[in-house]
Amino acid sequence: MNKNSRIYVAGHRGLVGSAILNKLHEKGYTNLVYKTSAELDLKNSNQVYDFFENENIEYVFLAAAKVGGIVANNDYPADFIRDNILIQTNVIDAAYKNNVKKLLFLGSTCIYPKLAKQPLKEEYLLTGELEPTNEAYAIAKIAGIKMCESYNRQYGTNFISAMPTNLYGPNDNFDLETSHVLPALIRKFHEAKVSGKDQVELWGTGSPKREFLHTDDLSDACIFLMENYSDNEIVNIGIGEDIAIKDLAAKIRQIVSFDGEIVYDTSKPDGTPRKLVDVTKINELGWHAKTSLDEGLEETYKWFKDNIEAVKM
């Protein structure tokens, strides 16, 4: 992949895609292609095939997906499995049929069994039952991984799959009904502070542990893998450290300067007890995360405040 390669970033407006697009610009890649969902519906196979036939795409970052937090995944499983399978099937097959040189498929660490050993090694895939609340999304992502592997085996393509841990950063989804835990906490504490509330209620017990990767690090890792990795095995992307949700909430409360109490609604689900990825493989390849959680939280909260009207829409 050189600076003039024709590179398509699918999902360029999302949390992951926007970070990849920005990082490509930053690294000097100049021949970038991206379309809004209004311009190109990735769930529509005819539109996708026509797009690939006309654009002469050489490299693809497949970051487009229907995503959401525990509530959205639990409430809309049909939407999550249908939309994601349609998107990735259309893009992967069109990439093959139009001789794309390389494709990076972005999965998720929710593909791993709910009670797998920690940290999560790549070989733990399909060794146990999934977390029920996001099973539909996880199965869709596993299908994408296996589709890439199968096309490589049958057609000799160069399609790789990366599994990022929990992500956060600019352009995140801060909607309280559909967001992931970290942006939801930022918004809850901020709005509680602004409205003068004396407490913030959080779901679950606060005991589950999660690992959080800033999108600036993720985008750097994705470009690194596109330039340096070609194998059928999946690759984890993370920082190799996790934090309890209650400790994350305490950090965000401090950053937001909220003085009230944190109350936990233990009638609500916790989800997977722990989800820490083993990053030995990508570290041995030569890539390491650089953004600390404290630094990333400060930056993300600043972005939220600077864009608060837009993220509320």
Backbone torsions as a table, in degrees:
resi	resn	phi	psi	omega
1	MET	NA	115.4	179.2
2	ASN	-109.9	176.8	-171.7
3	LYS	-64.6	-21.3	-179.6
4	ASN	-102.3	3.4	-179.4
5	SER	-60.9	145.5	178.3
6	ARG	-80.3	105.9	-171.5
7	ILE	-116.5	126.7	177.9
8	TYR	-105.6	125.1	175.4
9	VAL	-105.3	105.8	179.1
10	ALA	-83.6	124.6	-177.7
11	GLY	88.1	38.1	-171.0
12	HIS	-70.0	-12.9	179.1
13	ARG	-93.3	-10.3	-177.8
14	GLY	-81.3	178.7	-179.5
15	LEU	-56.4	-49.4	-176.8
16	VAL	-77.9	-50.3	-176.1
17	GLY	-60.9	-40.6	-179.8
18	SER	-65.5	-36.3	178.4
19	ALA	-67.8	-41.1	178.1
20	ILE	-64.3	-44.4	179.4
21	LEU	-60.3	-45.6	179.1
22	ASN	-62.1	-41.1	-178.6
23	LYS	-68.1	-37.9	176.4
24	LEU	-62.0	-44.6	175.9
25	HIS	-58.7	-45.6	-177.7
26	GLU	-60.9	-35.6	-177.8
27	LYS	-86.8	0.5	172.9
28	GLY	94.9	11.4	175.0
29	TYR	-76.2	131.6	-168.6
30	THR	-116.1	-15.2	-173.0
31	ASN	-108.7	64.2	-172.3
32	LEU	-100.3	140.8	-179.3
33	VAL	-120.8	135.6	176.1
34	TYR	-158.0	147.8	-178.0
35	LYS	-136.1	145.0	173.7
36	THR	-75.2	165.1	178.9
37	SER	-65.4	-26.4	176.5
38	ALA	-70.8	-32.7	179.7
39	GLU	-81.6	-31.9	-177.6
40	LEU	-147.0	110.4	178.1
41	ASP	-87.7	105.6	-176.1
42	LEU	-68.2	-12.5	175.5
43	LYS	-81.9	-9.9	-178.8
44	ASN	-100.4	109.3	-173.6
45	SER	-63.0	-38.5	-179.5
46	ASN	-62.5	-43.2	178.3
47	GLN	-63.6	-41.1	-177.7
48	VAL	-66.7	-45.6	-179.6
49	TYR	-64.6	-41.0	177.4
50	ASP	-62.4	-40.7	179.5
51	PHE	-60.4	-49.7	-178.1
52	PHE	-66.1	-36.8	178.9
53	GLU	-64.1	-34.1	-174.0
54	ASN	-91.3	-20.3	-169.7
55	GLU	-101.5	-8.9	179.2
56	ASN	53.8	48.9	-178.1
57	ILE	-70.1	135.4	177.6
58	GLU	-104.2	-36.6	-177.6
59	TYR	-134.7	143.8	-177.6
60	VAL	-130.1	129.0	166.8
61	PHE	-103.5	107.0	-176.1
62	LEU	-91.0	84.8	-179.0
63	ALA	-105.6	-0.1	179.7
64	ALA	-75.6	132.9	179.6
65	ALA	-168.1	157.8	168.8
66	LYS	-89.4	117.9	-175.5
67	VAL	-127.7	161.8	178.2
68	GLY	-178.4	172.8	179.8
69	GLY	-84.0	-168.0	-173.6
70	ILE	-62.0	-35.1	-179.1
71	VAL	-69.2	-49.7	-178.6
72	ALA	-62.4	-43.6	180.0
73	ASN	-61.9	-39.1	-177.6
74	ASN	-74.0	-34.9	-174.8
75	ASP	-86.5	-26.7	-173.7
76	TYR	-128.3	53.7	-176.1
77	PRO	-63.1	-35.3	-179.9
78	ALA	-64.0	-41.9	178.7
79	ASP	-62.0	-42.2	-176.1
80	PHE	-68.3	-42.4	-178.6
81	ILE	-74.7	-40.2	-179.1
82	ARG	-66.4	-54.8	-174.0
83	ASP	-63.4	-41.6	-178.2
84	ASN	-70.0	-38.6	177.8
85	ILE	-66.1	-39.8	178.0
86	LEU	-62.3	-49.4	-177.8
87	ILE	-58.2	-54.0	-173.8
88	GLN	-71.7	-33.4	177.5
89	THR	-63.9	-47.1	-179.1
90	ASN	-62.8	-46.5	-176.4
91	VAL	-69.1	-45.3	-178.1
92	ILE	-64.1	-44.6	-178.6
93	ASP	-68.7	-40.1	177.7
94	ALA	-65.0	-36.1	177.5
95	ALA	-62.8	-43.4	177.5
96	TYR	-62.9	-48.4	-174.3
97	LYS	-69.2	-17.4	179.9
98	ASN	-112.8	21.2	169.8
99	ASN	58.9	39.1	173.5
100	VAL	-61.7	135.6	-175.9
101	LYS	-69.7	-38.6	-177.8
102	LYS	-158.1	144.1	178.7
103	LEU	-133.5	136.1	174.2
104	LEU	-110.7	118.4	177.9
105	PHE	-97.4	127.5	178.6
106	LEU	-95.1	116.8	176.3
107	GLY	-98.7	-140.2	-178.5
108	SER	-163.1	151.7	178.8
109	THR	-73.0	-4.0	174.7
110	CYS	-70.7	-6.3	176.8
111	ILE	-69.6	-18.7	-176.2
112	TYR	-82.1	152.9	179.6
113	PRO	-57.2	147.0	-177.2
114	LYS	-56.6	-41.7	-174.6
115	LEU	-109.7	29.4	178.5
116	ALA	-66.5	154.9	175.9
117	LYS	-58.8	152.5	177.7
118	GLN	-111.6	142.2	-4.8
119	PRO	-73.5	161.8	-174.4
120	LEU	-78.1	115.6	177.1
121	LYS	-91.8	151.7	-177.7
122	GLU	-55.6	-33.0	-177.0
123	GLU	-75.2	-3.7	178.3
124	TYR	-78.3	-8.1	178.8
125	LEU	-56.2	131.8	177.0
126	LEU	64.6	30.5	177.6
127	THR	-107.6	5.3	179.8
128	GLY	-173.8	-179.9	-177.3
129	GLU	-73.6	148.3	-179.5
130	LEU	-84.4	164.8	172.0
131	GLU	-65.8	122.2	-173.8
132	PRO	-60.3	-33.4	-174.0
133	THR	-68.7	-24.2	177.3
134	ASN	-127.2	28.9	-177.9
135	GLU	-59.1	-42.7	-177.1
136	ALA	-62.0	-44.9	178.6
137	TYR	-64.0	-43.7	-178.8
138	ALA	-62.7	-42.3	179.5
139	ILE	-64.0	-39.4	177.0
140	ALA	-60.7	-44.4	-179.4
141	LYS	-67.0	-38.5	176.6
142	ILE	-62.7	-39.3	176.9
143	ALA	-60.4	-39.6	177.9
144	GLY	-64.2	-42.2	177.4
145	ILE	-59.8	-49.2	-177.2
146	LYS	-68.6	-29.6	176.0
147	MET	-65.7	-45.0	177.2
148	CYS	-61.0	-45.8	179.1
149	GLU	-60.3	-43.2	-176.3
150	SER	-68.4	-39.9	177.7
151	TYR	-65.8	-37.5	177.3
152	ASN	-61.4	-44.7	-177.4
153	ARG	-68.0	-44.8	-173.8
154	GLN	-84.3	-37.6	-171.6
155	TYR	-112.5	-6.1	179.8
156	GLY	73.6	24.7	178.5
157	THR	-73.8	170.2	177.8
158	ASN	-119.8	72.6	-178.7
159	PHE	-109.9	121.2	-177.7
160	ILE	-115.0	157.5	-177.0
161	SER	-128.3	132.2	179.1
162	ALA	-120.7	141.9	-177.6
163	MET	-115.7	92.6	177.9
164	PRO	-75.2	149.3	173.8
165	THR	-77.8	-170.1	-179.3
166	ASN	-57.9	131.8	-173.6
167	LEU	-111.1	155.9	174.5
168	TYR	-157.1	162.9	178.1
169	GLY	145.6	-170.2	178.8
170	PRO	-56.5	146.6	-179.6
171	ASN	71.1	18.1	176.3
172	ASP	-70.2	166.7	176.0
173	ASN	-91.9	116.8	-178.3
174	PHE	-105.4	13.8	177.2
175	ASP	-70.3	126.4	-173.7
176	LEU	-67.3	-21.1	-179.7
177	GLU	-85.5	-28.3	-171.4
178	THR	-123.3	-2.8	-174.6
179	SER	-83.1	168.3	171.9
180	HIS	-83.1	175.1	-167.6
181	VAL	-64.7	-43.0	-173.8
182	LEU	-65.9	-51.7	177.3
183	PRO	-63.9	-32.4	177.3
184	ALA	-63.6	-39.5	178.3
185	LEU	-65.7	-42.4	178.4
186	ILE	-58.3	-47.5	-178.1
187	ARG	-67.6	-41.8	-179.3
188	LYS	-61.1	-46.9	-178.8
189	PHE	-67.8	-39.7	179.4
190	HIS	-62.7	-48.1	-177.6
191	GLU	-68.3	-33.1	176.2
192	ALA	-65.7	-40.0	178.1
193	LYS	-65.1	-47.7	-177.5
194	VAL	-63.5	-38.3	-177.5
195	SER	-87.3	-3.6	176.9
196	GLY	77.7	22.7	178.4
197	LYS	-69.6	156.0	-179.2
198	ASP	-103.7	0.9	176.1
199	GLN	-156.5	159.0	174.8
200	VAL	-126.1	129.8	179.5
201	GLU	-97.1	130.7	179.5
202	LEU	-120.3	150.0	-179.9
203	TRP	-75.4	147.0	173.2
204	GLY	79.2	-160.2	-175.2
205	THR	-98.6	-16.2	-175.7
206	GLY	84.8	-1.5	-175.7
207	SER	-84.6	-26.5	179.6
208	PRO	-57.8	147.3	179.4
209	LYS	-107.5	140.2	179.0
210	ARG	-135.7	152.4	175.9
211	GLU	-105.3	139.4	-176.6
212	PHE	-127.4	128.0	-178.5
213	LEU	-116.7	127.3	178.3
214	HIS	-71.2	142.9	-176.2
215	THR	-65.1	-22.4	175.8
216	ASP	-65.0	-39.0	175.8
217	ASP	-70.3	-41.7	179.7
218	LEU	-59.8	-47.6	-178.3
219	SER	-61.9	-38.8	177.4
220	ASP	-62.8	-41.0	179.6
221	ALA	-66.5	-40.0	-179.5
222	CYS	-62.5	-44.0	179.0
223	ILE	-67.8	-38.0	176.1
224	PHE	-58.5	-46.7	-179.4
225	LEU	-66.4	-39.9	178.8
226	MET	-61.4	-33.9	-177.5
227	GLU	-87.8	-21.9	-168.7
228	ASN	-128.4	-3.5	-173.5
229	TYR	-131.8	130.9	174.2
230	SER	-143.9	99.2	-178.5
231	ASP	-158.6	159.6	-179.6
232	ASN	-80.2	-14.4	-178.6
233	GLU	-80.9	142.1	177.1
234	ILE	-70.0	160.6	179.6
235	VAL	-131.3	126.7	174.8
236	ASN	-74.5	145.7	171.4
237	ILE	-125.9	120.7	-179.5
238	GLY	-167.3	-169.5	179.0
239	ILE	-109.0	-13.8	178.2
240	GLY	83.2	13.2	177.7
241	GLU	-136.4	147.3	177.5
242	ASP	-129.5	174.6	-176.7
243	ILE	-148.6	142.5	176.0
244	ALA	-67.6	145.0	-178.7
245	ILE	-57.8	-38.4	-180.0
246	LYS	-64.5	-33.6	177.8
247	ASP	-75.6	-35.5	173.9
248	LEU	-62.1	-44.0	179.3
249	ALA	-60.4	-39.2	179.1
250	ALA	-64.9	-40.2	177.5
251	LYS	-62.1	-46.1	-177.6
252	ILE	-68.1	-38.8	176.7
253	ARG	-57.8	-40.7	179.7
254	GLN	-68.5	-43.0	-179.4
255	ILE	-64.2	-39.3	-179.8
256	VAL	-77.1	-17.8	-176.2
257	SER	65.6	46.3	174.5
258	PHE	-94.3	128.2	-173.6
259	ASP	-97.9	-2.9	-174.9
260	GLY	-80.7	-171.5	-175.2
261	GLU	-94.8	152.7	173.0
262	ILE	-103.9	123.6	-179.9
263	VAL	-117.5	133.7	-178.1
264	TYR	-104.9	130.4	175.6
265	ASP	-91.9	94.7	-173.4
266	THR	-75.6	-2.1	175.0
267	SER	-78.9	-14.8	-179.6
268	LYS	-90.0	153.5	-174.8
269	PRO	-70.7	149.5	176.5
270	ASP	-90.2	-28.1	-172.2
271	GLY	81.5	-160.5	-179.3
272	THR	-58.8	132.6	-177.2
273	PRO	-59.2	-39.9	-178.3
274	ARG	-151.8	145.9	179.9
275	LYS	-148.6	84.0	179.2
276	LEU	-114.7	129.2	-177.4
277	VAL	-95.0	147.1	172.5
278	ASP	-82.1	119.9	-176.7
279	VAL	-107.3	20.8	-178.9
280	THR	-57.1	-44.2	-174.9
281	LYS	-61.8	-52.3	-176.8
282	ILE	-70.4	-31.1	176.1
283	ASN	-65.4	-41.4	180.0
284	GLU	-68.8	-25.9	175.0
285	LEU	-71.7	-20.5	176.3
286	GLY	118.9	8.5	-179.8
287	TRP	-111.9	138.8	176.9
288	HIS	-139.2	143.2	176.1
289	ALA	-68.0	149.7	-176.2
290	LYS	-119.0	-21.4	-172.1
291	THR	-91.2	121.3	177.0
292	SER	-73.6	157.2	-178.9
293	LEU	-62.7	-42.9	-179.5
294	ASP	-61.1	-45.1	179.1
295	GLU	-63.1	-44.1	-178.9
296	GLY	-66.3	-38.3	178.6
297	LEU	-66.0	-42.4	178.3
298	GLU	-59.4	-45.7	-178.1
299	GLU	-66.3	-41.8	-178.0
300	THR	-68.0	-38.8	178.1
301	TYR	-66.5	-38.7	176.6
302	LYS	-62.3	-43.1	179.1
303	TRP	-62.5	-42.0	179.0
304	PHE	-59.1	-46.5	-179.7
305	LYS	-65.3	-39.0	-179.1
306	ASP	-69.6	-23.0	-175.7
307	ASN	-121.6	25.8	-168.5
308	ILE	-62.6	-34.9	179.4
309	GLU	-67.6	-38.5	-179.5
310	ALA	-69.7	-40.8	-176.0
311	VAL	-74.4	-16.2	178.0
312	LYS	-81.9	-13.4	-175.7
313	MET	-72.7	NA	NA
